[in-house]
Amino acid sequence: MIATHVDSPCLKIKPFSEMRHAGYSLVGVETYGGGLWHTWLDRDLGVAGRAYVRTDEWRIESRLVKVDLPLLRISSLAAHFHDHNPLKLNNETHLIPIAGLGSERKQPDSFKTRDERGDDSKESTQPSKERILWQTAPATSRHIPNLVEHVATKLNMQPADIANFDLSLYDIQKATVGGTSDEFVFGRGIDNLMMTYCGLIALTQSVSAPESLSSDRTIRLLSLFDNEETGSKTGLGGGSTFLPNTLRRLSLLPDPSSIQTATSKLLPTIHEQALSRSFLISADMIHGIHPLHTGYHETNHKPLLNSGLVLYGAAGRNLTKNTPGHLLISELACRTTPSPSPAPSLPPATSFNDVVNANDPNASPTPSVQGSANPDEYTEPPKMQYFVQPNNISCGSTLGIILAPLVGVRTAEVGNAQMSMHSIREMAGSRDLENAIRVFRAFWMGFESVEGEIDVD
């Protein structure tokens, strides 16, 4: 199994977001996760997420929506105001996007306080009908109408049909390859969409051959979780029972290769036995060494971009530490070196030797995994490197430390190195993508063969 998360620090639109001040229309937002919020200043921001639309009088449906337009911008203060530090922001008052110019919108009198109404009558504790209608009206009553109109246009709906939405802000600038030798990737959400992408591509490649699962007794599973940046303690996060429940259901499925009758019964401990033979990779990006701030890394553990997948952990247990697990992953990676000759048409393989040595009677007896759909592209195994945090500096946690006790399986932490973590625009190595895909592909294709060769008493 490989587990990653798909969320990143961002700004989310508040339920009642319309704000107007000093002649500007503003959008109230709340912070999600621990972002480097000063990097959100002076960026072209669009909105994306889920909208709830009224398709008829009594039916509401959810629709995914992405408005890829520069609708919003959080403007920084001019450099001439020397007493202002742009790196220190009040998240409530300084992170308010500007949507446009606009005047105050008149609100119903019943929504105003007694002083605002200009009367001395005793304010009723019961909500009036007008107040109820204001609070339960379409999204146009709680958000800037032009913003709602953009969302409705994308969905081919009328603004009045938008009952509610859950939208996040994002930088509309596309990801790009950069550096003088195209050695970097610049973009948003690299933590952790890069590892999610690598896991998904590796999974599809590992089963691309028609016979890829013919003799494999394992279940290849990729889990993509939300809400990791806020602690994972939600129904969509790694701290939920979703993965344990899914694994239990999978372990209780009958074996299609065996003869089963209506009266056949599975062993009562079949699920626990399956877990004892299972393995989980928690794949999350990790801090690469910064050339201008090298003091934040331990002397002998300084992951460098494009230098391989990072095996990491922490004895203090804010990260899962599993030396046998890292050894297993390293062994799989070392055995991915293919034969330099073009890939032959292979019969169903039961071991690494069957795959690599099908055409070569003089090949080394060392088993090896077929590392690619085009194995002749590679002559060396994937690169690996290590990371541990210094004893005097804390480090963030990952899904591994949450899923390991919840699921009860062996777990190891891996990930590509990156810089600018939690910035709106992050940076990683372009060559680390394929490297990680090769490791993950080898993990799914070779786990059953290699796992039994590492004996831990």
N, C-alpha and C positions, 0 to 999 in steps of 0.2 A: 504494500500500500504506500502511496505517496499522498501527503496532505499539504495543501497550501491555502493561503487566503487571498481573496480578490479585492479587498477594500484598501483604501489609502486615506490618509488625513485629508480632510476637505472642509468646505463650508456648506452648510445645509440651510435652506430657506426656512424661516420660522413659520409656524401655523398662521400667525397674523403678521405679515411682513411689511405691509405698506407703511412707509415713513416719509414725511415731507418736512424739509428744514432748509431755511435760507434760500428758498426758491428752487430747491432740487428735490427730485423724487429719489428716495432711497429704499433699499431692500434690507430688512432685518434678517440677519443670519446667525447661526450658532456654529461653534467649532465642533468638529468631529475628529477625535484622535489628537495626537500631539504633533501638530505641524510646525514647520518653520514659517510662521505666519507672515513675517516681513517679506518673504519671497512672493506673496500674493499681491503685493502692491504693484500698481501700474501694469497689470496683465490684462489681456483681452479675455473676458470670462463669458462662457456660455452656460447653459443649464441642461441637466439631464437627470432622468430618474423615472419615476412611475406616476402616472396621472390616473385619477379615478373619474370616469366620465359617465354621465347619465344617458343611457341609450333609449330609455323610455321612462314613463312616469315612476315606475317602481323598480327599475333595474339599473344597477351600477356595475360597470366593468372596469378592470384595471388595464392600462395600456402603457407600454414602455415608450418613452419619448426622449429625443435628443435635439435640442435647438442649437445647432452649430454656428451661432452668430455671436459677435461681440456685444452682447446685450448689457453687460455690467462691467464696472471697473472700480477698484479701490484705489483712489488717487493718493499718492504720497504728498507730504508737506514739503514745500520748497526748501532748498538748501540754505536759503538766506535766513531762515528762522533757526539760529544757531543753538538755541536752548532745547531743541527737539532732537531726541535720539531715535532715528528711524528703526533701529533694531529692537527697541523696547516699546511694545504696543499694549494698549489696553484693549483686550479682545472684545470687550462689549462696546466701546465707543469709537475705536479706531478701525475696526474691521467691518465697515458698513459700506457695501457697494453703492455706487451712484448709477441710477438707471436712466436719468434724463432730467429735464427741467419740467417743473409742474407746480401748480398752485394747490392750496389746501382743498381737499374734497370735503364738502359739507356732509356731516354725519347727522343721523336722526337725533332729535332732541332727547329722546329717551335713553340714548347711549351716552349722553353727557352727564357730568355731575351736576348737583343742584346749583353750585356756584357758577358753573359754565352756562346754565340755563338762565341765570339771573333772576331766580325767584326764591322765596323763603319757604316754599311749601315743603312739608316733610317728605323725604324721599322714600318711596315704597320699597320694602324688602322683597316684594314679589316681582319677578320679571314681567314686563309688559309684553303684549303681543308684538309690538314693534321691535322691542329689544330682542326677542326670540328670533324673529325673522332676520334681523341684522346678523346675529351670531351664527345662524344655520343657513344663511343664503349662499349662493354659489361663490366660487373662489374670487370672483371679481369684487366682492365686498370686503375681502381680507387682504388682497394683494393688489399691486399696481395693475390697473386694467390692461395696459399695453403688454405687460409681461404675460398675463393670462391669455391675451389674444395671440401672442406668439406660440404658446403651447397649444392652444386650440387649433391654430392654422396647421401646425405640424401633424396634428391628429385628424385633420379634416372634420373638425367639430366646431360648434359655436361656443364662444366664451361662456355663455350661460350654462352650457352642458358640462363644464368642468366643475365637479363637486368638490374635489380636493386634489392635492398632489404632494408627493415627497420628492423634492428636487434638490440636487447638489450642484454647486458651482464647479466648473473645471476650466482649465486653460485650453483654449481652442487651437493653440499652436500644435501642429503635428509633431510626433516624434521623428527624429532624424539621426542619421549616422554622421559622426563628426570626427575631428582630429585630423592631423596632417596626413595620416595613413588610414583613415576610416577605421580607427581602432576603438572608437567609443560610440555609445548610443546615448542620446540626450532625449528626455521625454518625461511625461508625467506618469505617476503610478508604477514606476519600475519596481518599487517595493509595494506589492509583490507580484505584479502581473508578469514579470519576466520568468519567475519560477513556475507560475501557473501555465504560461505558454510552453515552457520546456517540458513540463509534465504531460500536458495534453498532446503535444507533438510526439513525444516519446511513446506514449501509450498507443496512439494510432499506428505508429510505425512498427511497434512490437507485434501487432496483430495483422499487419498488411499482407503477409503471405497466407495463402489459403490453408496451409498445413500448420500454421504457427501454434495453434492450440490443440493439435491432434493428440499429443502425448503429454501435455502440460496439466498437472493436477492442481495447480495453484489458481487462485482468482486474482486477476490484476485489477486494482481499484485505485481510482484517483478521487480524492475528496477536496472540494473547493469550498471554503468557509467564508462567511461574512463576519463583520464585527470583531475581527482580531485586534484592530487598532484601538478598540474601546474595552478590551478585556475578555471577549469571547463568551460572556455570560448572557447569551440570548438564545432564542430558539433557532437562529440561523448561524450561531457561532460554534466554535469547537468545543465549548463547554456544555453543549446540549447533549441530549441522549440520541441524537440522530444517527451518528456513526455507530455507536454500540448496538442500537436496535437494528440497523441495516446489516451489520456483521452477523448478528444472531440469526436473522432471517436467511442470510446467504449460507451459513453453516448448516442450517437445517434442511436445505434443499436436497432431494434425493440425487444420488450419483447416477447419471444417465447411462453409464457404462456397466452398471451392475444390475442384476435381476432383482426387481422389487415387486412385492405383492401388496395387495391391499392391507394385509395384516402385518407387513414388515414394520419394525420399529427401530428408530435410530437410538443409539446409545444415549443415555441421559446426560452424559458428559461430552457429547460430540462437539458442542460449541467451545467449551473450555479447552478441549484437545486441539481444536483448530487454532485458537488464540495462542497456545503455547508454541505452535509451529509458524506463527505469522511474524511479520516484521513491518514496521512503519518508518518511513522516511518523512521527517518534518522538513519541508523545503521552504526556506525563507532567506531573503537577501541579508547580507552581513556587511559590517563596516570595513571597507577597504582603506588601506593606508593613505593618508592625505599628505602630500609632499610639504605642505606649509604648517602642518600640525601633527608631527610624528610622535609627540609625547603622549598621545592618547592610546597608543598600542603597546603591547608587551614586546620586549626586545626581540624575541625569537619568533613572534607570531604577528606578522605584518602582511596580511593578504593584499596582493596586488591585482589590479584589473587585468584580465586576459591571461592570468597565470593559473587558472584552473578552478574547479569546484572546491569550495572551502568546507572542510570538516570541522565542526566547532562544537563546543560544549562548555560547561562550567561546573567545577566541583561544588560550588555553592548552591547548585541546583536551581538557579533561575533559568538555566538552560539545561536540557537533558544531556547527560554525559554518558556515552556508551562506547567504550573502547572496542569490545568485540564487534559492535555494529559498524563502527568506522572501519575496522579491519575487513569486515565482509564487503563493504562498499568498495574499499581499495582493491580487494582481490578481484571483484567483478570488473572494475575499471581496468586493471592490469591485463585482464584476459580478453579485452575487446579488440586487440590488435588483429586485424584480418590478414588473410593471405594476400600478398601483393598482386596476385593474378586476378582478373575479372571474376566477379561472382558467378559460379556455375548454377545451373538449375538443380536444386538440392531436394532430396527426399525428406520426409518428416524427420527431424532430428531429435534425439533423446539426450544428447550431451553436447558439450562444446566441441569435442573432437569430431563428432559427426559433421558438424557444420563447417569447421575450418579445414579439416583434412580430407574432405570428400574427393578432391582432385589430386592430392599431393601425398603419395605414399612415403615420402621422405620428410614429411612435416614433423616438427617437434611434438612430442607427446603431451606437452603442456596444453591443457584445454583452453579454449578461447571462444569468446562470444562473437557472433557476426554483428559488427558494430553499426552497420548502416545498410540502407537499401542498395547503396553502391559502395560495398566494402573496399573496393580498390582505391577509394579516395583517401584512405587512412593507412599510414604505415607505423604509427605510434599510438600507444594507449592514451586515453584522456588524461589531462593534467589534474593534479590534486594538490591542495595546500591546507594548512591548519590555522586555527584561530582560537585563542583563549583571551579572556579579558584580563587586564591588569588587576591586581588585588585591591588597588586603591580607587578604581573607577568602576561604576556600575554599568550594566549593559541591559538592554531591553530583553524581554522574554518572547517566546514564540508559541506556536501551537503544540510543539513537542512536549513541553512541561505540563500542558493541560491534558493532552490526549493520552499520554503514557499511563497515568494512573486511572484515567476514566475508562479506557479500552482494555488495559492490562496486557499490552504486547511490548516486545522489545522495540525501542525507538532510538533513532539517531538523527542528529541535526546536520543539515547541509544547506548550502546556498552559494550563490555567486556574490562576489565582492562588488560593492558600489560606493559611490560618493554622493554627497548632498542628500542623504537619506531624509525623507519627510519634507523635502523642499517641493515646491510646485513644479520644479524642473530638475529631475534627477539625472544621474550619470552612471553608466556601467560599461563594461567591456563588450564590444561587439562579437569578439571571438569566443567569449564565454558561453554564448547561447548554444552553439552546436556542441561544445564540450559537455555542457550539462545534459543536453538531450542524449548524447551517447551514453553517459553514465546511467541515466534513468532507464534508457532502453535496455541496457545490459542488466540492470537490476531486475526488470520484469522478465526478461528472457532467460536469465541464468540463475535466479535465486534458488530454485529447487535443486539444482545440481551442486552449487557451491555451499549452500547453507549447511549441509551435512558434513562438510569437510572442516568446519571450525568447531572444535569440541571445547565447550566451556562447562566445567564441572560445577 
